[in-house]
Amino acid sequence: MDRLQAMSTYVQVVQTGSFSAAARVLRLGQPAVSKTIAQLEQHLQVRLLMRSTQGLTPTEAGLRFYEHAQVVLQEVEEAELAARGAGANLSGRLRVSAATTFARLHVIPALPRFLKAHPELEIDVVLDDRPIDLIGEGIDVSLRMGRLADTGLVARRLARTRRLVIASPAYLARAGRPKTPADLAAHQTLVFSQQDSTWEFQRAGRSVSVSVRGRARFSAAEGIRTAVLADMGLTIASEWMFTPELADGRVQAVLSDWSLPDIDLWAVFPSGRMATAKARAFAEFVEAAVNQAADSG
């Protein structure tokens, strides 16, 4: 039995809560995962996991082993990198999650450079506009935008950009260009259902709140983008969401003399364990790529 591999498999089972979920993350068959855990328990001569209606939970001994195993696996990875030198290639598999539109526009086009720098690395990109369970999905690092509701998350801010009121020229020609935030009440607003529909504007120390009730609501940013480009109405979005269209004039920003709260991009790591070297390197890569694009723009 490969002890490090068995230790890694056990950590994944605890984090995902089941053999089947761990098998999906590890790309193994469930029987192989079950067999590895059984061999590990036999080797240690202690029961590590208990079955319950909530799934698999570690015993007291299993929890102690899990906590130490995470440290050992992290130290092994760091030791390998140190032995290879500062310019060492990363290896193994990295699981990343990100919002679909942001990843499509700003992360995926840059991935070839990251993978070229680390030819022994594999990457799984999970695209979802909704926050997902990092531990349950086996995610090493998640790219999230906006305010982080869970204060217990381990997070690092990578970049910041403006929010803008955005519409297509055709829509503005048809509906008119709003001159004040209050004018938005007369417009067709396209609302992201996962965000607050109250928009807070500021100018010269003055704050104005505008609540909108759009006829069209969308659960994903791709829906908002498509609707704006189809001349359906206006929306509030980050510059990241419409970077190419703002550059070529397919959409325009209005109410530019008013400001909205900026939006942050975060790298979020699973709580309860140290971020892996792969996860940290990827976060640093995204930070550099996004900020470099902003500087060149």
C-alpha positions in Angstrom: 0.0 0.0 0.0 1.3 3.4 -1.0 0.9 5.3 2.3 0.9 8.8 0.8 -1.7 7.8 -1.8 -3.8 6.2 0.9 -3.5 9.3 3.1 -4.6 11.5 0.1 -7.5 9.3 -0.6 -8.7 9.3 3.0 -8.4 13.1 3.2 -10.6 13.3 0.1 -13.2 11.0 1.5 -13.5 13.0 4.7 -13.7 16.3 2.7 -16.4 15.0 0.3 -18.3 12.9 2.9 -18.6 9.7 0.8 -16.6 7.1 -1.2 -18.5 7.9 -4.4 -17.9 11.6 -4.2 -14.2 11.1 -3.4 -14.0 8.6 -6.3 -15.4 11.3 -8.7 -12.9 13.8 -7.6 -10.0 11.4 -7.7 -11.2 9.8 -11.0 -11.2 6.4 -9.5 -13.8 3.7 -9.2 -15.7 3.6 -5.9 -14.5 0.0 -5.1 -10.9 1.2 -5.4 -11.5 4.0 -2.9 -13.3 1.7 -0.5 -10.5 -0.8 -0.7 -7.8 1.8 -0.1 -9.6 3.0 3.1 -10.1 -0.6 4.3 -6.4 -1.3 3.8 -5.5 1.9 5.6 -7.7 1.0 8.6 -6.2 -2.5 8.7 -2.6 -1.0 8.6 -3.4 1.4 11.4 -5.5 -1.1 13.3 -8.1 1.5 14.0 -11.5 2.5 12.6 -11.3 5.8 10.8 -14.8 6.3 9.5 -18.4 5.7 10.7 -21.4 5.4 8.5 -24.5 7.5 9.4 -27.6 8.9 7.7 -25.5 12.0 6.9 -22.9 9.9 5.1 -19.4 9.0 6.3 -18.0 10.8 9.3 -14.6 10.4 10.9 -14.2 8.7 14.3 -12.2 10.5 17.0 -9.1 8.7 15.8 -10.0 9.3 12.2 -10.3 13.1 12.8 -6.9 13.2 14.4 -5.5 11.3 11.5 -7.2 13.6 9.0 -5.8 16.7 10.7 -2.2 15.3 10.6 -2.6 13.9 7.1 -3.4 17.3 5.7 -0.3 18.8 7.2 1.8 15.9 5.9 0.5 16.1 2.4 1.1 19.8 2.3 4.6 19.4 3.6 5.4 16.7 1.0 4.3 19.0 -1.8 6.3 21.9 -0.4 9.3 19.7 0.0 9.1 18.4 -3.6 8.9 22.0 -4.8 11.9 23.1 -2.7 14.0 20.2 -3.9 13.3 21.0 -7.5 14.0 24.7 -7.1 12.1 27.9 -7.3 11.4 27.4 -11.0 10.0 23.9 -10.5 7.0 22.8 -12.6 3.8 22.0 -10.7 2.4 18.6 -11.3 -0.7 16.6 -10.6 -4.3 17.8 -10.8 -5.7 21.2 -9.9 -9.5 21.8 -9.6 -10.7 25.4 -10.1 -14.2 26.9 -10.0 -15.2 30.2 -11.4 -18.2 32.1 -12.7 -18.9 31.1 -16.3 -18.7 34.5 -18.0 -15.6 35.8 -16.1 -13.8 32.5 -16.8 -14.7 32.6 -20.5 -13.5 36.1 -21.0 -10.5 36.4 -18.6 -9.3 33.0 -17.4 -9.7 30.4 -20.1 -7.9 32.5 -22.8 -4.9 32.8 -20.4 -4.8 29.1 -19.5 -2.5 28.0 -22.3 0.3 30.1 -20.8 -0.2 28.6 -17.3 -0.3 25.0 -18.6 2.8 25.6 -20.9 4.7 26.8 -17.8 3.7 23.6 -16.0 3.5 20.7 -18.5 3.0 18.1 -15.8 -0.1 19.8 -14.4 -3.7 18.9 -15.3 -6.6 21.3 -14.6 -10.3 20.8 -14.1 -12.3 24.0 -14.5 -15.8 23.9 -12.9 -18.0 26.7 -14.3 -20.9 27.9 -12.1 -22.2 31.4 -11.3 -23.4 30.2 -7.9 -21.0 29.6 -5.1 -20.3 25.8 -4.7 -19.2 23.7 -1.9 -15.4 23.7 -2.3 -14.7 20.8 0.0 -17.7 18.7 -1.4 -16.6 19.3 -5.0 -12.9 18.9 -4.3 -12.1 22.4 -5.4 -8.5 23.7 -4.7 -9.3 27.3 -5.4 -12.4 29.2 -6.4 -12.6 32.6 -8.2 -15.4 34.6 -6.7 -16.6 38.2 -7.2 -18.3 40.7 -4.9 -18.8 40.6 -1.2 -18.0 37.3 0.5 -20.9 36.4 2.7 -19.1 33.7 4.6 -16.5 35.4 6.9 -15.0 32.0 7.7 -13.6 31.6 4.2 -9.9 31.7 3.5 -9.7 34.3 0.7 -7.2 36.6 -1.0 -8.3 39.6 -3.0 -6.8 39.5 -6.5 -8.2 42.5 -8.3 -10.9 45.3 -8.3 -12.9 46.9 -11.1 -15.8 49.4 -11.6 -19.5 48.6 -11.9 -21.2 50.4 -14.7 -24.7 51.0 -16.1 -24.4 49.4 -19.5 -26.7 49.2 -22.5 -26.4 48.7 -26.3 -26.5 51.8 -28.6 -29.7 50.5 -30.3 -31.5 50.3 -26.9 -30.4 53.8 -26.0 -31.5 55.1 -29.3 -34.9 53.6 -28.8 -35.4 54.3 -25.1 -33.3 57.4 -24.5 -30.2 57.9 -22.4 -30.8 58.2 -18.7 -29.4 61.4 -17.2 -30.0 60.7 -13.5 -30.3 57.5 -11.5 -34.0 58.2 -11.0 -34.5 58.0 -14.8 -33.7 54.2 -14.6 -37.3 53.7 -13.3 -38.6 54.4 -16.8 -36.2 51.9 -18.4 -36.2 48.1 -19.0 -33.7 46.8 -16.5 -32.1 43.4 -16.7 -31.6 41.9 -13.3 -29.2 39.3 -12.0 -31.4 37.2 -9.7 -28.5 36.4 -7.4 -27.8 40.1 -6.6 -29.7 42.8 -4.8 -31.9 44.8 -7.1 -31.3 48.1 -5.2 -28.5 50.1 -6.9 -26.6 52.7 -4.9 -25.1 55.6 -6.8 -22.8 58.3 -5.5 -21.6 61.7 -6.8 -19.9 64.5 -5.0 -20.6 63.0 -1.6 -24.3 62.5 -2.4 -25.8 59.0 -2.3 -28.9 57.9 -4.2 -30.5 54.4 -4.0 -32.6 53.1 -6.9 -34.7 50.0 -6.7 -35.5 48.3 -10.0 -37.9 45.6 -11.0 -36.9 44.3 -14.3 -39.3 42.2 -16.4 -36.5 39.9 -17.2 -34.4 38.2 -14.5 -31.5 35.9 -15.1 -29.7 33.4 -12.9 -26.4 33.6 -14.9 -24.3 36.4 -16.2 -24.4 34.9 -19.7 -28.1 35.6 -19.8 -27.6 39.2 -18.8 -24.9 39.6 -21.5 -27.0 38.1 -24.2 -30.0 40.2 -23.3 -28.0 43.5 -23.3 -26.6 42.6 -26.7 -30.1 41.8 -28.0 -31.1 45.4 -27.1 -33.5 44.2 -24.4 -32.6 46.8 -21.8 -29.8 48.1 -19.5 -28.1 46.5 -16.6 -25.4 47.1 -13.9 -22.4 45.0 -14.4 -18.7 45.0 -13.8 -16.3 46.1 -16.6 -15.0 42.5 -16.6 -18.4 41.2 -17.8 -18.4 43.4 -21.0 -14.7 44.0 -21.6 -14.6 43.3 -25.4 -18.0 45.0 -26.0 -17.0 48.2 -24.1 -13.8 48.3 -26.1 -15.4 48.0 -29.6 -18.6 50.0 -28.8 -21.1 47.3 -29.0 -22.2 48.5 -25.5 -21.9 51.8 -23.8 -21.7 53.0 -20.2 -24.3 55.6 -19.2 -24.5 57.8 -16.0 -20.8 58.0 -16.1 -20.8 61.0 -13.8 -22.2 58.8 -11.0 -20.2 56.0 -9.4 -21.3 52.6 -8.1 -19.5 50.4 -5.5 -16.5 48.7 -7.0 -16.4 44.9 -7.3 -13.6 42.6 -6.1 -12.2 39.4 -7.4 -11.2 36.9 -4.8 -9.3 33.7 -4.7 -11.1 31.5 -2.2 -9.5 28.4 -0.7 -11.2 25.5 1.2 -11.2 26.3 4.9 -9.7 23.9 7.4 -6.6 23.2 5.4 -3.6 25.0 3.9 -3.9 26.2 0.3 -1.8 23.9 -2.0 1.2 25.3 -3.9 -0.8 24.6 -7.1 -3.7 26.7 -5.9 -1.5 29.6 -4.7 0.4 29.6 -8.0 -2.9 29.7 -10.0 -4.3 32.5 -7.9 -1.1 34.5 -8.5 -1.3 33.8 -12.2 -4.9 35.0 -12.5 -4.0 38.1 -10.4 -1.2 39.0 -12.8 -3.2 38.3 -15.9 -6.3 40.3 -14.8 -4.3 43.3 -13.6 -2.0 43.3 -16.6 -5.1 43.3 -18.9 -6.5 46.2 -16.9 -3.3 48.2 -17.2 -2.9 47.6 -20.9 -6.6 48.5 -21.4 
